[in-house]
């Protein structure tokens, strides 16, 4: 899921930043930029679906214990 999120989000974010629709304050990012996107955003692309999946798994496990 993280790979899919990364694949579809990367072109979109690069496009909206290149067009000036979205921007990142250079004082608030590490300064490592790949394409137009800062490294932190790429990490978010990967971590967000992973963390969401872990939450879903935890909730399902809890629901099974109480069933």
Backbone torsions as a table, in degrees:
resi	resn	phi	psi	omega
1	UNK	NA	-39.8	179.6
2	UNK	-62.8	-38.9	179.0
3	UNK	-65.2	-39.4	177.9
4	UNK	-65.0	-45.4	178.3
5	UNK	-60.3	-42.3	179.0
6	UNK	-62.2	-44.6	-177.0
7	UNK	-65.2	-40.5	-177.8
8	UNK	-88.1	-20.1	-177.7
9	UNK	-87.4	-33.0	-176.9
10	UNK	-57.2	-52.2	179.9
11	UNK	-62.8	-39.3	-179.6
12	UNK	-61.3	-51.2	-178.6
13	UNK	-63.4	-41.4	177.4
14	UNK	-60.7	-41.3	-179.5
15	UNK	-66.1	-47.3	-176.3
16	UNK	-69.4	-29.8	176.1
17	UNK	-73.4	-43.6	179.6
18	UNK	-61.6	-34.0	179.8
19	UNK	-81.7	-7.6	178.5
20	UNK	85.1	10.2	179.0
21	UNK	-72.7	-34.1	-176.3
22	UNK	-132.8	149.7	178.7
23	UNK	-148.5	160.4	176.1
24	UNK	-120.6	134.0	177.8
25	UNK	-69.9	118.1	-178.8
26	UNK	-56.8	-25.0	179.3
27	UNK	-75.7	-13.0	-176.0
28	UNK	-110.0	4.1	176.8
29	UNK	-123.2	163.7	-176.8
30	UNK	-67.4	-22.0	-179.4
31	UNK	100.0	-4.8	175.7
32	UNK	-88.1	115.7	-176.5
33	UNK	-122.3	130.3	176.8
34	UNK	-114.6	114.2	-170.1
35	UNK	71.9	-118.6	176.7
36	UNK	-108.4	-5.9	-169.2
37	UNK	-103.5	133.6	176.6
38	UNK	-70.3	154.0	-178.0
39	UNK	-54.6	-38.1	-179.1
40	UNK	-58.2	-36.0	-179.5
41	UNK	-69.1	-39.0	176.1
42	UNK	-63.2	-39.9	177.2
43	UNK	-63.1	-39.0	176.9
44	UNK	-62.4	-41.8	178.8
45	UNK	-55.1	-37.8	-176.9
46	UNK	-85.1	-42.1	-174.7
47	UNK	-75.2	-35.3	-175.7
48	UNK	-59.9	-50.2	178.2
49	UNK	-67.5	-32.2	177.9
50	UNK	-65.5	-47.0	179.9
51	UNK	-66.6	-38.7	176.9
52	UNK	-62.3	-42.7	178.1
53	UNK	-62.8	-40.1	177.8
54	UNK	-64.7	-37.7	177.1
55	UNK	-64.8	-43.9	178.5
56	UNK	-61.2	-44.7	178.7
57	UNK	-61.4	-41.2	178.8
58	UNK	-64.1	-41.8	178.8
59	UNK	-66.6	-39.4	178.0
60	UNK	-65.6	-41.3	178.3
61	UNK	-63.5	-40.4	179.0
62	UNK	-65.8	-41.7	179.3
63	UNK	-64.2	-37.3	178.6
64	UNK	-68.1	-35.4	178.4
65	UNK	-65.9	-32.3	-176.0
66	UNK	-95.3	2.2	-178.8
67	UNK	-86.2	NA	NA
